Amino acid sequence: MNSSTPIKSLLEEISTKERQARKRAVIYSLIPVTVAVVLVALTAWEVAKARVEVEKATQEVRRLQHQADSANQQLRDAAMKLVDIALATKEIETLVESKQSYLRTIDEARFLIDIRMKFDALNSDLLKLSETFPAMQELADNRKWVTIVKSSRDLNELKSAAQAWIADYGRSNVVIYQTPNGFHALAVRGDGTFTQAYRLTVSLIRTGRARDAYFAEVSGWVPNND
């Protein structure tokens, strides 16, 4: 029996196991490389996707900015037109008011009432625009109008009469003014607009609640409720 046969078989078996071990080592070494390749591919895909999203977002921002710029320009144009209207309205009102009230014709008086009401609406728009364009605040009409329900030189007389009006309109809306001509005036004040003061005056006269009521602008008048 040849003694070299077992040795040869053993060597072949060892050689086979070495080859298998080398294959496994190669496979195991390829796993991190494969994972790395997959990760790199995924990262590249995410980066490309993010780049597309960023580009879309950038285009949207540019579109919105363009719309905002266009809207701001339209707002400025509208504001300038409103300024022109406000100036023209003030000039007309000043021209009509320059004439003494007792010299005005009925048509002129009606025209003045109408234009003051229109200016109230215009003034509301001016005040809203002044939040965006503060300089427009100078064009706004800051006059305060009230309805005078009774006048007298006797302050105590008006204080007594005020109680009934306070019951109807509330203490904060009823005030006694000292007028520049030395009289005292019992007034009901609302939102300060001419429109409200005029309408309340007409209502009080028609219902007979205050037949001598009249509307007045109270700049320079001193409240005197003490």
GUKOL-165060 format. One record per residue: residue number from 1; z, y, x of N, C-alpha, C in turn. Coordinates in nm, 4 decimals. Atoms other than C-alpha are relative to their C-alpha. Example, Ala and Ser with C-alpha at 12.3 -4.5 7.8 and 13.67 -1.06 7.14 Angstrom:
// residues 2
{1; {0.0000; -0.1190; 0.0890}; {0.7800; -0.4500; 1.2300}; {0.0000; 0.1200; 0.0900}}
{2; {-0.0060; -0.1190; -0.0820}; {0.7140; -0.1060; 1.3670}; {0.0730; 0.1090; -0.0770}}
***
This chain:
// residues 226
{1; {0.0000; -0.1196; 0.0854}; {0.0000; 0.0000; 0.0000}; {0.0000; 0.1217; 0.0868}}
{2; {0.0155; -0.1220; -0.0827}; {-0.0967; 0.3372; 0.1355}; {0.1142; 0.0939; -0.0306}}
{3; {-0.1185; -0.0852; 0.0167}; {0.2211; 0.5504; 0.1839}; {-0.0347; 0.1464; -0.0179}}
{4; {0.0372; -0.1418; 0.0082}; {0.0224; 0.8738; 0.1891}; {-0.0326; 0.0425; -0.1427}}
{5; {0.0400; -0.0335; 0.1384}; {-0.0680; 0.8508; -0.1799}; {0.1077; 0.0778; -0.0726}}
{6; {-0.1042; -0.0798; 0.0680}; {0.2708; 0.9659; -0.3174}; {0.0101; 0.1410; 0.0557}}
{7; {-0.0115; -0.1331; -0.0621}; {0.2763; 1.2523; -0.0717}; {-0.1136; 0.0885; -0.0478}}
{8; {0.1172; -0.0780; 0.0441}; {-0.0740; 1.3586; -0.1706}; {0.0175; 0.0465; -0.1435}}
{9; {-0.0207; -0.0350; 0.1403}; {0.0172; 1.3454; -0.5373}; {0.1031; 0.1115; -0.0140}}
{10; {-0.1043; -0.1026; 0.0043}; {0.3292; 1.5496; -0.4731}; {-0.0534; 0.1355; 0.0411}}
{11; {0.0580; -0.1261; -0.0481}; {0.1332; 1.8126; -0.2815}; {-0.0921; 0.0619; -0.1062}}
{12; {0.0899; -0.0506; 0.1041}; {-0.1255; 1.8352; -0.5585}; {0.0801; 0.0603; -0.1161}}
{13; {-0.0848; -0.0501; 0.1070}; {0.1512; 1.8781; -0.8153}; {0.0595; 0.1355; 0.0361}}
{14; {-0.0572; -0.1273; -0.0467}; {0.3113; 2.1548; -0.6073}; {-0.1063; 0.1083; -0.0051}}
{15; {0.1096; -0.0982; -0.0016}; {-0.0260; 2.3255; -0.5675}; {-0.0321; 0.0462; -0.1420}}
{16; {0.0287; -0.0348; 0.1404}; {-0.0844; 2.3101; -0.9430}; {0.1051; 0.0956; -0.0560}}
{17; {-0.1085; -0.0868; 0.0478}; {0.2539; 2.4607; -1.0194}; {-0.0077; 0.1386; 0.0625}}
{18; {0.0141; -0.1313; -0.0641}; {0.1893; 2.7409; -0.7667}; {-0.1090; 0.0826; -0.0675}}
{19; {0.1088; -0.0708; 0.0677}; {-0.1390; 2.8257; -0.9353}; {0.0452; 0.0506; -0.1370}}
{20; {-0.0509; -0.0413; 0.1317}; {0.0302; 2.8306; -1.2754}; {0.0969; 0.1175; 0.0115}}
{21; {-0.0969; -0.1077; -0.0211}; {0.3065; 3.0487; -1.1363}; {-0.0722; 0.1321; 0.0295}}
{22; {0.0758; -0.1208; -0.0334}; {0.0501; 3.2934; -0.9933}; {-0.0673; 0.0583; -0.1240}}
{23; {0.0633; -0.0463; 0.1231}; {-0.1334; 3.3090; -1.3280}; {0.1001; 0.0727; -0.0887}}
{24; {-0.1030; -0.0631; 0.0821}; {0.1900; 3.3819; -1.5117}; {0.0391; 0.1368; 0.0581}}
{25; {-0.0363; -0.1251; -0.0648}; {0.2748; 3.6517; -1.2560}; {-0.1054; 0.1072; -0.0273}}
{26; {0.1080; -0.0955; 0.0276}; {-0.0666; 3.8131; -1.3057}; {0.0066; 0.0482; -0.1452}}
{27; {-0.0076; -0.0357; 0.1420}; {-0.0298; 3.8006; -1.6854}; {0.1166; 0.0948; -0.0247}}
{28; {-0.1178; -0.0842; 0.0187}; {0.3215; 3.9456; -1.6720}; {-0.0208; 0.1397; 0.0578}}
{29; {0.0240; -0.1314; -0.0618}; {0.2061; 4.2224; -1.4416}; {-0.0974; 0.0831; -0.0827}}
{30; {0.0974; -0.0722; 0.0820}; {-0.0738; 4.3086; -1.6846}; {0.0630; 0.0600; -0.1263}}
{31; {-0.0625; -0.0487; 0.1237}; {0.1648; 4.3628; -1.9786}; {0.0360; 0.1476; 0.0093}}
{32; {-0.0300; -0.1440; -0.0094}; {0.3031; 4.7019; -1.8568}; {-0.1260; 0.0855; 0.0074}}
{33; {0.1243; -0.0766; -0.0119}; {-0.0472; 4.8112; -1.7665}; {-0.0668; 0.0144; -0.1362}}
{34; {0.0613; -0.0025; 0.1325}; {-0.1774; 4.7193; -2.1114}; {0.0743; 0.0965; -0.0921}}
{35; {-0.0815; -0.0901; 0.0822}; {0.1131; 4.8959; -2.2807}; {-0.0264; 0.1459; 0.0377}}
{36; {0.0255; -0.1364; -0.0471}; {0.0529; 5.2033; -2.0663}; {-0.1359; 0.0507; -0.0479}}
{37; {0.1342; -0.0390; 0.0449}; {-0.3171; 5.2035; -2.1524}; {0.0022; 0.0341; -0.1492}}
{38; {-0.0102; -0.0248; 0.1440}; {-0.2333; 5.1794; -2.5249}; {0.0708; 0.1320; -0.0272}}
{39; {-0.0741; -0.1240; 0.0185}; {0.0216; 5.4595; -2.4971}; {-0.0845; 0.1219; 0.0356}}
{40; {0.0865; -0.1107; -0.0409}; {-0.2232; 5.6816; -2.3125}; {-0.1065; 0.0261; -0.1061}}
{41; {0.1029; -0.0148; 0.1025}; {-0.4881; 5.6134; -2.5755}; {0.0580; 0.0655; -0.1252}}
{42; {-0.0647; -0.0594; 0.1167}; {-0.2451; 5.6949; -2.8575}; {0.0327; 0.1470; 0.0229}}
{43; {-0.0330; -0.1386; -0.0331}; {-0.1303; 6.0115; -2.6807}; {-0.1238; 0.0885; -0.0047}}
{44; {0.1250; -0.0770; 0.0002}; {-0.4876; 6.1240; -2.6289}; {-0.0486; 0.0242; -0.1428}}
{45; {0.0409; -0.0143; 0.1401}; {-0.5617; 6.0619; -2.9977}; {0.0866; 0.1037; -0.0725}}
{46; {-0.0902; -0.0965; 0.0624}; {-0.2531; 6.2577; -3.1081}; {-0.0281; 0.1420; 0.0485}}
{47; {0.0321; -0.1318; -0.0552}; {-0.3414; 6.5442; -2.8744}; {-0.1271; 0.0560; -0.0617}}
{48; {0.1263; -0.0438; 0.0607}; {-0.6958; 6.5569; -3.0092}; {0.0215; 0.0404; -0.1456}}
{49; {-0.0301; -0.0306; 0.1400}; {-0.5636; 6.5486; -3.3663}; {0.0753; 0.1317; -0.0112}}
{50; {-0.0775; -0.1241; 0.0012}; {-0.3121; 6.8239; -3.2901}; {-0.0881; 0.1195; 0.0314}}
{51; {0.0901; -0.1095; -0.0369}; {-0.5858; 7.0350; -3.1300}; {-0.0832; 0.0427; -0.1208}}
{52; {0.0779; -0.0306; 0.1209}; {-0.7927; 7.0082; -3.4484}; {0.0863; 0.0757; -0.1012}}
{53; {-0.0899; -0.0660; 0.0938}; {-0.4917; 7.1056; -3.6616}; {0.0302; 0.1430; 0.0432}}
{54; {-0.0264; -0.1342; -0.0517}; {-0.4145; 7.4002; -3.4356}; {-0.1196; 0.0910; -0.0233}}
{55; {0.1208; -0.0795; 0.0208}; {-0.7742; 7.5172; -3.4590}; {-0.0152; 0.0385; -0.1471}}
{56; {0.0065; -0.0299; 0.1430}; {-0.7657; 7.4906; -3.8374}; {0.1021; 0.1072; -0.0377}}
{57; {-0.1053; -0.0972; 0.0290}; {-0.4371; 7.6797; -3.8494}; {-0.0377; 0.1376; 0.0521}}
{58; {0.0420; -0.1274; -0.0595}; {-0.5764; 7.9484; -3.6190}; {-0.1058; 0.0679; -0.0861}}
{59; {0.1043; -0.0555; 0.0861}; {-0.8822; 7.9915; -3.8386}; {0.0591; 0.0525; -0.1307}}
{60; {-0.0634; -0.0434; 0.1241}; {-0.6603; 8.0156; -4.1487}; {0.0760; 0.1303; 0.0211}}
{61; {-0.0726; -0.1230; -0.0313}; {-0.4424; 8.2771; -3.9810}; {-0.0965; 0.1172; 0.0118}}
{62; {0.0999; -0.1063; -0.0141}; {-0.7522; 8.4774; -3.8882}; {-0.0550; 0.0418; -0.1359}}
{63; {0.0519; -0.0310; 0.1331}; {-0.8813; 8.4495; -4.2457}; {0.1008; 0.0825; -0.0799}}
{64; {-0.1039; -0.0725; 0.0728}; {-0.5504; 8.5626; -4.3920}; {0.0204; 0.1397; 0.0574}}
{65; {-0.0139; -0.1311; -0.0627}; {-0.5263; 8.8442; -4.1384}; {-0.1119; 0.0929; -0.0438}}
{66; {0.1143; -0.0806; 0.0455}; {-0.8725; 8.9611; -4.2365}; {0.0219; 0.0458; -0.1434}}
{67; {-0.0275; -0.0365; 0.1392}; {-0.7743; 8.9509; -4.6042}; {0.1084; 0.1068; -0.0075}}
{68; {-0.1089; -0.0979; -0.0002}; {-0.4530; 9.1401; -4.5257}; {-0.0511; 0.1371; 0.0439}}
{69; {0.0555; -0.1271; -0.0479}; {-0.6432; 9.4048; -4.3292}; {-0.0854; 0.0653; -0.1084}}
{70; {0.0853; -0.0521; 0.1070}; {-0.8933; 9.4384; -4.6132}; {0.0841; 0.0532; -0.1153}}
{71; {-0.0878; -0.0438; 0.1095}; {-0.6153; 9.4590; -4.8723}; {0.0725; 0.1296; 0.0359}}
{72; {-0.0689; -0.1221; -0.0435}; {-0.4297; 9.7211; -4.6673}; {-0.0937; 0.1206; -0.0047}}
{73; {0.0965; -0.1096; 0.0038}; {-0.7460; 9.9282; -4.6390}; {-0.0249; 0.0433; -0.1441}}
{74; {0.0185; -0.0325; 0.1413}; {-0.8011; 9.9053; -5.0132}; {0.1207; 0.0742; -0.0548}}
{75; {-0.1220; -0.0666; 0.0445}; {-0.4389; 10.0034; -5.0675}; {0.0037; 0.1440; 0.0494}}
{76; {0.0031; -0.1369; -0.0542}; {-0.4782; 10.3040; -4.8375}; {-0.1008; 0.0868; -0.0751}}
{77; {0.1017; -0.0749; 0.0745}; {-0.7974; 10.4068; -5.0176}; {0.0518; 0.0381; -0.1390}}
{78; {-0.0548; -0.0270; 0.1329}; {-0.6264; 10.3741; -5.3559}; {0.1096; 0.1048; 0.0070}}
{79; {-0.1086; -0.0970; -0.0155}; {-0.3274; 10.5684; -5.2261}; {-0.0557; 0.1415; 0.0174}}
{80; {0.0595; -0.1315; -0.0213}; {-0.5499; 10.8541; -5.1102}; {-0.0579; 0.0560; -0.1296}}
{81; {0.0524; -0.0445; 0.1293}; {-0.7213; 10.8673; -5.4497}; {0.1148; 0.0456; -0.0900}}
{82; {-0.1158; -0.0350; 0.0810}; {-0.3811; 10.8727; -5.6150}; {0.0589; 0.1335; 0.0450}}
{83; {-0.0486; -0.1275; -0.0534}; {-0.2745; 11.1561; -5.3856}; {-0.0845; 0.1153; -0.0534}}
{84; {0.0893; -0.1046; 0.0509}; {-0.5798; 11.3580; -5.4879}; {0.0274; 0.0289; -0.1476}}
{85; {-0.0294; -0.0176; 0.1425}; {-0.5036; 11.2963; -5.8557}; {0.1326; 0.0720; -0.0192}}
{86; {-0.1324; -0.0613; 0.0119}; {-0.1371; 11.3897; -5.8064}; {-0.0052; 0.1487; 0.0327}}
{87; {0.0105; -0.1406; -0.0389}; {-0.2252; 11.7124; -5.6295}; {-0.0713; 0.0821; -0.1073}}
{88; {0.0746; -0.0710; 0.1043}; {-0.4788; 11.8083; -5.8947}; {0.0858; 0.0172; -0.1254}}
{89; {-0.0862; -0.0069; 0.1182}; {-0.2324; 11.7278; -6.1727}; {0.1081; 0.1048; 0.0180}}
{90; {-0.1043; -0.0996; -0.0266}; {0.0388; 11.9381; -6.0095}; {-0.0549; 0.1416; -0.0077}}
{91; {0.0608; -0.1335; 0.0042}; {-0.1966; 12.2312; -5.9691}; {-0.0242; 0.0437; -0.1448}}
{92; {0.0239; -0.0333; 0.1407}; {-0.2929; 12.2145; -6.3378}; {0.1314; 0.0318; -0.0697}}
{93; {-0.1302; -0.0211; 0.0632}; {0.0701; 12.1845; -6.4456}; {0.0592; 0.1341; 0.0425}}
{94; {-0.0525; -0.1270; -0.0511}; {0.1713; 12.4774; -6.2231}; {-0.0714; 0.1182; -0.0644}}
{95; {0.0790; -0.1072; 0.0600}; {-0.1113; 12.6885; -6.3628}; {0.0436; 0.0257; -0.1446}}
{96; {-0.0394; -0.0159; 0.1403}; {-0.0086; 12.6218; -6.7236}; {0.1426; 0.0529; -0.0093}}
{97; {-0.1398; -0.0412; 0.0049}; {0.3632; 12.6664; -6.6508}; {0.0204; 0.1446; 0.0452}}
{98; {-0.0142; -0.1373; -0.0479}; {0.3014; 12.9993; -6.4820}; {-0.0044; 0.1011; -0.1147}}
{99; {0.0056; -0.0854; 0.1181}; {0.2429; 13.1414; -6.8268}; {0.1286; -0.0151; -0.0792}}
{100; {-0.1250; 0.0055; 0.0754}; {0.5591; 13.2305; -7.0193}; {-0.0183; -0.0832; -0.1265}}
{101; {0.0114; 0.0940; 0.1119}; {0.6339; 12.9753; -7.2906}; {-0.0354; 0.0698; -0.1308}}
{102; {0.0276; -0.0674; 0.1271}; {0.6252; 13.2314; -7.5701}; {-0.1414; 0.0582; -0.0052}}
{103; {0.1371; -0.0493; -0.0028}; {0.2773; 13.3403; -7.4589}; {-0.1034; -0.1127; -0.0109}}
{104; {0.0925; 0.1126; 0.0058}; {0.1283; 12.9915; -7.4676}; {-0.0467; -0.0234; -0.1441}}
{105; {0.0514; 0.0405; 0.1310}; {-0.0953; 12.8906; -7.7541}; {0.0512; -0.1399; -0.0319}}
{106; {-0.0417; 0.1343; 0.0395}; {-0.0158; 12.5762; -7.9513}; {-0.0767; -0.1050; 0.0794}}
{107; {0.0813; 0.0958; -0.0763}; {-0.3045; 12.3998; -7.7766}; {0.0469; -0.0095; 0.1449}}
{108; {-0.0492; 0.0018; -0.1370}; {-0.1726; 12.5036; -7.4355}; {0.1333; -0.0740; 0.0099}}
{109; {-0.1294; 0.0691; 0.0000}; {0.1761; 12.3799; -7.5238}; {-0.0200; -0.1502; -0.0129}}
{110; {0.0271; 0.1423; 0.0167}; {0.0389; 12.0476; -7.6418}; {-0.0620; -0.0591; 0.1261}}
{111; {0.0641; 0.0460; -0.1228}; {-0.1764; 12.0197; -7.3326}; {0.1039; -0.0193; 0.1106}}
{112; {-0.1031; 0.0090; -0.1026}; {0.1249; 12.0842; -7.1088}; {0.0885; -0.1224; -0.0228}}
{113; {-0.0806; 0.1186; 0.0324}; {0.3281; 11.8176; -7.2900}; {-0.0759; -0.1265; 0.0392}}
{114; {0.0814; 0.1176; -0.0298}; {0.0424; 11.5700; -7.2562}; {-0.0112; -0.0224; 0.1509}}
{115; {0.0187; 0.0150; -0.1433}; {-0.0104; 11.6384; -6.8864}; {0.1310; -0.0381; 0.0689}}
{116; {-0.1293; 0.0393; -0.0572}; {0.3624; 11.6111; -6.8131}; {0.0263; -0.1486; -0.0225}}
{117; {-0.0169; 0.1430; 0.0268}; {0.3682; 11.2683; -6.9795}; {-0.0883; -0.0833; 0.0921}}
{118; {0.0899; 0.0721; -0.0901}; {0.0676; 11.1587; -6.7779}; {0.0544; 0.0028; 0.1424}}
{119; {-0.0546; -0.0098; -0.1349}; {0.2373; 11.2831; -6.4635}; {0.1208; -0.0919; 0.0162}}
{120; {-0.1105; 0.0958; -0.0074}; {0.5429; 11.0712; -6.5473}; {-0.0523; -0.1374; 0.0411}}
{121; {0.0589; 0.1300; -0.0333}; {0.3216; 10.7598; -6.5373}; {-0.0519; 0.0008; 0.1435}}
{122; {0.0507; -0.0130; -0.1359}; {0.1556; 10.8830; -6.2194}; {0.1146; 0.0007; 0.1005}}
{123; {-0.1148; -0.0091; -0.0899}; {0.4926; 10.9603; -6.0644}; {0.0628; -0.1375; 0.0243}}
{124; {-0.0515; 0.1359; -0.0156}; {0.6058; 10.6030; -6.1271}; {-0.0809; -0.0767; 0.1027}}
{125; {0.0859; 0.0659; -0.0990}; {0.3063; 10.4763; -5.9300}; {0.0244; 0.0562; 0.1394}}
{126; {-0.0254; -0.0626; -0.1303}; {0.3765; 10.7256; -5.6513}; {0.1290; -0.0536; 0.0620}}
{127; {-0.1279; 0.0499; -0.0505}; {0.7353; 10.6059; -5.6205}; {-0.0130; -0.1429; 0.0511}}
{128; {0.0218; 0.1370; -0.0451}; {0.6206; 10.2448; -5.5948}; {-0.0768; -0.0018; 0.1320}}
{129; {0.0791; -0.0051; -0.1224}; {0.3612; 10.3324; -5.3301}; {0.0799; 0.0564; 0.1171}}
{130; {-0.0789; -0.0591; -0.1077}; {0.6171; 10.5341; -5.1342}; {0.0832; -0.1047; 0.0730}}
{131; {-0.0693; 0.1086; -0.0688}; {0.7905; 10.2042; -5.0549}; {-0.0847; -0.0521; 0.1150}}
{132; {0.0914; 0.0421; -0.1068}; {0.4812; 10.1162; -4.8487}; {-0.0414; 0.1173; 0.0866}}
{133; {0.0385; -0.1206; -0.0717}; {0.3808; 10.4702; -4.7538}; {0.1067; 0.1068; -0.0244}}
{134; {-0.1126; -0.0921; 0.0219}; {0.7054; 10.6731; -4.7183}; {-0.0416; 0.1459; -0.0137}}
{135; {0.0432; -0.1398; 0.0056}; {0.5108; 10.9978; -4.6724}; {-0.0347; 0.0432; -0.1416}}
{136; {0.0380; -0.0336; 0.1366}; {0.4052; 10.9794; -5.0370}; {0.1197; 0.0413; -0.0836}}
{137; {-0.1202; -0.0414; 0.0724}; {0.7651; 11.0394; -5.1413}; {-0.0006; 0.1502; -0.0242}}
{138; {0.0042; -0.1462; 0.0132}; {0.6966; 11.4105; -5.0856}; {-0.0808; 0.0430; -0.1219}}
{139; {0.0839; -0.0351; 0.1148}; {0.4387; 11.4034; -5.3661}; {0.0669; -0.0342; -0.1324}}
{140; {-0.0657; 0.0432; 0.1233}; {0.6740; 11.2424; -5.6145}; {0.0734; 0.1167; -0.0650}}
{141; {-0.0685; -0.1038; 0.0768}; {0.8214; 11.4585; -5.8882}; {0.1466; -0.0403; -0.0154}}
{142; {-0.1423; 0.0336; 0.0029}; {1.1994; 11.4578; -5.8408}; {0.0785; 0.0826; -0.1020}}
{143; {-0.0691; -0.0776; 0.1027}; {1.2766; 11.6912; -6.1300}; {0.0648; -0.0913; -0.1026}}
{144; {-0.0721; 0.0752; 0.1008}; {1.5257; 11.5689; -6.3886}; {-0.0024; 0.0765; -0.1327}}
{145; {0.0098; -0.0588; 0.1321}; {1.4681; 11.6344; -6.7565}; {0.1071; -0.0591; -0.0915}}
{146; {-0.1013; 0.0442; 0.0961}; {1.7326; 11.6144; -7.0299}; {-0.0307; 0.0616; -0.1361}}
{147; {0.0092; -0.0577; 0.1347}; {1.7616; 11.6846; -7.4020}; {0.1267; 0.0794; -0.0278}}
{148; {-0.1140; -0.0861; 0.0337}; {1.9866; 11.9784; -7.4862}; {0.0222; -0.0060; -0.1508}}
{149; {-0.0282; 0.0144; 0.1432}; {2.1567; 11.9162; -7.8201}; {0.0811; 0.1171; -0.0549}}
{150; {-0.0779; -0.1145; 0.0463}; {2.3811; 12.2236; -7.8311}; {0.0288; 0.0913; 0.1183}}
{151; {-0.0307; -0.0986; -0.1037}; {2.4340; 12.5444; -7.6320}; {0.1069; 0.0957; -0.0504}}
{152; {-0.1058; -0.0935; 0.0401}; {2.7303; 12.7817; -7.6321}; {0.0616; 0.0612; 0.1253}}
{153; {-0.0772; -0.0582; -0.1081}; {2.9283; 13.0190; -7.4168}; {0.1418; -0.0592; 0.0036}}
{154; {-0.1338; 0.0569; 0.0127}; {3.2420; 12.8381; -7.5354}; {-0.0021; -0.1456; 0.0490}}
{155; {-0.0005; 0.1337; -0.0579}; {3.2938; 12.5336; -7.3101}; {0.0802; -0.0983; -0.0849}}
{156; {-0.0844; 0.0891; 0.0804}; {3.5711; 12.3931; -7.5286}; {-0.0711; -0.0464; -0.1269}}
{157; {0.0762; 0.0369; 0.1184}; {3.3403; 12.3971; -7.8292}; {-0.0934; -0.1175; 0.0302}}
{158; {0.0922; 0.1065; -0.0379}; {3.0924; 12.1796; -7.6447}; {0.0742; -0.1291; 0.0358}}
{159; {-0.0789; 0.1191; -0.0318}; {3.3631; 11.9452; -7.5176}; {0.0388; -0.0741; -0.1265}}
{160; {-0.0351; 0.0607; 0.1278}; {3.4705; 11.8861; -7.8752}; {-0.1215; -0.0684; -0.0632}}
{161; {0.1227; 0.0549; 0.0589}; {3.1115; 11.8306; -7.9905}; {-0.0512; -0.1211; 0.0774}}
{162; {0.0520; 0.1073; -0.0848}; {3.0438; 11.5945; -7.7011}; {0.0480; -0.1380; -0.0429}}
{163; {-0.0575; 0.1301; 0.0329}; {3.2655; 11.3181; -7.8411}; {-0.0925; -0.0833; -0.0891}}
{164; {0.0896; 0.0735; 0.0898}; {3.0214; 11.2255; -8.1168}; {-0.1222; -0.0521; 0.0747}}
{165; {0.1168; 0.0419; -0.0775}; {2.7324; 11.2100; -7.8704}; {0.0365; -0.1100; 0.0978}}
{166; {-0.0470; 0.1056; -0.0902}; {2.9358; 11.0014; -7.6260}; {0.0110; -0.1320; -0.0746}}
{167; {-0.0123; 0.1216; 0.0811}; {3.0035; 10.7548; -7.9059}; {-0.1359; -0.0668; -0.0207}}
{168; {0.1341; 0.0537; 0.0246}; {2.6281; 10.7153; -7.9601}; {-0.0742; -0.0380; 0.1282}}
{169; {0.0819; 0.0184; -0.1200}; {2.4883; 10.7389; -7.6058}; {0.0785; -0.0427; 0.1243}}
{170; {-0.0793; 0.0399; -0.1158}; {2.7795; 10.6542; -7.3755}; {0.0389; 0.1198; 0.0850}}
{171; {-0.0512; -0.1132; -0.0777}; {2.9870; 10.8783; -7.1526}; {-0.0913; 0.0369; 0.1178}}
{172; {0.0823; -0.0282; -0.1184}; {2.7552; 10.8435; -6.8517}; {-0.1294; 0.0734; -0.0349}}
{173; {0.1256; -0.0632; 0.0396}; {2.4588; 10.9761; -7.0534}; {0.0191; 0.1333; -0.0713}}
{174; {-0.0270; -0.1294; 0.0647}; {2.6283; 11.2838; -7.2008}; {0.0689; 0.0900; 0.1026}}
{175; {-0.0532; -0.0910; -0.1019}; {2.6944; 11.5822; -6.9766}; {-0.0094; 0.1435; -0.0496}}
{176; {0.0025; -0.1440; 0.0309}; {2.7764; 11.9519; -7.0146}; {-0.0381; 0.0736; 0.1277}}
{177; {0.0466; -0.0767; -0.1150}; {2.5870; 12.1820; -6.7791}; {0.0375; 0.1467; -0.0158}}
{178; {-0.0093; -0.1452; -0.0031}; {2.6556; 12.5384; -6.6792}; {-0.1362; 0.0522; 0.0423}}
{179; {0.1363; -0.0451; -0.0263}; {2.3207; 12.7136; -6.6971}; {0.0009; 0.1314; 0.0784}}
{180; {0.0071; -0.1230; -0.0788}; {2.2026; 12.9982; -6.4745}; {0.0208; 0.1280; -0.0817}}
{181; {-0.0148; -0.1213; 0.0823}; {2.2153; 13.2440; -6.7709}; {0.1414; 0.0171; -0.0557}}
{182; {-0.1390; -0.0163; 0.0415}; {2.5895; 13.1945; -6.8194}; {0.0413; -0.0825; -0.1184}}
{183; {-0.0333; 0.0867; 0.1131}; {2.5736; 12.9546; -7.1123}; {0.0405; -0.1386; 0.0507}}
{184; {-0.0247; 0.1414; -0.0252}; {2.6922; 12.5961; -7.1292}; {-0.0919; -0.0783; -0.0921}}
{185; {0.0953; 0.0794; 0.0779}; {2.4586; 12.3234; -7.2510}; {0.0472; -0.1443; -0.0066}}
{186; {-0.0362; 0.1397; 0.0217}; {2.5536; 11.9877; -7.3997}; {-0.1299; -0.0808; -0.0009}}
{187; {0.1272; 0.0705; -0.0184}; {2.2867; 11.7412; -7.2902}; {0.0175; -0.1507; -0.0074}}
{188; {0.0115; 0.1454; -0.0067}; {2.1872; 11.3806; -7.3376}; {-0.1064; -0.0298; 0.1045}}
{189; {0.0961; 0.0308; -0.1051}; {2.0222; 11.2458; -7.0280}; {-0.0320; -0.1501; -0.0019}}
{190; {0.0431; 0.1397; -0.0033}; {1.8223; 10.9259; -6.9981}; {-0.0413; -0.0381; 0.1404}}
{191; {0.0482; 0.0388; -0.1318}; {1.6034; 10.8154; -6.7108}; {-0.0483; 0.1190; 0.0824}}
{192; {0.0375; -0.1194; -0.0755}; {1.5290; 11.1745; -6.6086}; {-0.1447; 0.0412; -0.0152}}
{193; {0.1415; -0.0347; 0.0162}; {1.1631; 11.1706; -6.7100}; {-0.0189; 0.0988; -0.1136}}
{194; {0.0348; -0.0925; 0.1067}; {1.0024; 11.4383; -6.9204}; {-0.0303; -0.0758; -0.1289}}
{195; {0.0421; 0.0775; 0.1169}; {0.8595; 11.1735; -7.1518}; {0.1186; -0.0393; -0.0871}}
{196; {-0.1160; 0.0425; 0.0786}; {1.1983; 11.0377; -7.2557}; {0.0739; 0.1198; -0.0602}}
{197; {-0.0684; -0.1189; 0.0515}; {1.3569; 11.3823; -7.2892}; {-0.0761; 0.0601; -0.1170}}
{198; {0.0817; -0.0570; 0.1077}; {1.0674; 11.5057; -7.5041}; {0.0094; -0.0845; -0.1267}}
{199; {-0.0016; 0.0873; 0.1168}; {1.0648; 11.2029; -7.7324}; {0.1359; 0.0023; -0.0700}}
{200; {-0.1322; -0.0072; 0.0615}; {1.4413; 11.2173; -7.7852}; {0.0174; 0.1331; -0.0735}}
{201; {-0.0079; -0.1322; 0.0642}; {1.4181; 11.5887; -7.8630}; {-0.0709; 0.0000; -0.1352}}
{202; {0.0777; 0.0052; 0.1248}; {1.1472; 11.5311; -8.1240}; {0.0723; -0.0848; -0.1041}}
{203; {-0.0703; 0.0887; 0.0928}; {1.3457; 11.2437; -8.2773}; {0.1227; 0.0676; -0.0607}}
{204; {-0.1218; -0.0657; 0.0495}; {1.6675; 11.4465; -8.3045}; {-0.0329; 0.1129; -0.0976}}
{205; {0.0399; -0.1090; 0.0903}; {1.4862; 11.7392; -8.4673}; {-0.0481; -0.0569; -0.1335}}
{206; {0.0566; 0.0575; 0.1226}; {1.2996; 11.5193; -8.7159}; {0.1078; -0.0621; -0.0888}}
{207; {-0.1054; 0.0640; 0.0795}; {1.6119; 11.3294; -8.8211}; {0.1074; 0.0979; -0.0453}}
{208; {-0.0986; -0.0993; 0.0351}; {1.8148; 11.6481; -8.8472}; {0.1305; -0.0132; 0.0762}}
{209; {-0.1236; 0.0198; -0.0769}; {2.0746; 11.5245; -8.6010}; {0.0289; 0.1223; 0.0874}}
{210; {-0.0164; -0.1207; -0.0825}; {2.0171; 11.8267; -8.3767}; {-0.1261; 0.0839; -0.0172}}
{211; {0.1210; -0.0767; 0.0327}; {1.7684; 12.0722; -8.5286}; {-0.0346; 0.1036; 0.1061}}
{212; {0.0256; -0.0989; -0.1051}; {1.8061; 12.3145; -8.2364}; {-0.0179; -0.0656; 0.1368}}
{213; {0.0152; 0.0703; -0.1276}; {1.7531; 12.0477; -7.9686}; {-0.1255; 0.0469; 0.0731}}
{214; {0.1174; -0.0321; -0.0817}; {1.5163; 12.1217; -7.6847}; {0.0122; -0.0752; 0.1326}}
{215; {-0.0019; 0.0695; -0.1293}; {1.4181; 11.9573; -7.3562}; {0.0037; 0.1041; 0.1110}}
{216; {-0.0125; -0.0944; -0.1105}; {1.4952; 12.1205; -7.0228}; {0.0049; -0.0744; 0.1327}}
{217; {-0.0075; 0.0508; -0.1368}; {1.4573; 12.0624; -6.6525}; {0.1226; 0.0621; 0.0646}}
{218; {-0.1346; -0.0466; -0.0331}; {1.8043; 12.0880; -6.5000}; {0.0239; 0.0240; 0.1498}}
{219; {-0.0202; -0.0351; -0.1405}; {1.7445; 12.1672; -6.1332}; {0.0792; 0.1325; 0.0097}}
{220; {-0.0803; -0.1219; -0.0150}; {2.0087; 12.4214; -6.0304}; {0.1097; 0.0132; -0.1053}}
{221; {-0.1064; -0.0036; 0.0996}; {2.2267; 12.3495; -6.3335}; {0.1187; -0.0811; 0.0516}}
{222; {-0.1221; 0.0627; -0.0532}; {2.5878; 12.2554; -6.2565}; {0.0712; -0.0774; -0.1103}}
{223; {-0.0768; 0.0763; 0.0999}; {2.7588; 11.9708; -6.4472}; {0.1414; 0.0547; -0.0107}}
{224; {-0.1334; -0.0582; 0.0211}; {3.0842; 12.0937; -6.6017}; {0.0665; -0.0764; -0.1144}}
{225; {-0.0623; 0.0846; 0.1021}; {3.2617; 11.8119; -6.7858}; {0.1528; 0.0042; 0.0056}}
{226; {-0.1461; -0.0027; -0.0136}; {3.6150; 11.8956; -6.6739}; {0.0655; 0.0766; -0.1126}}
***
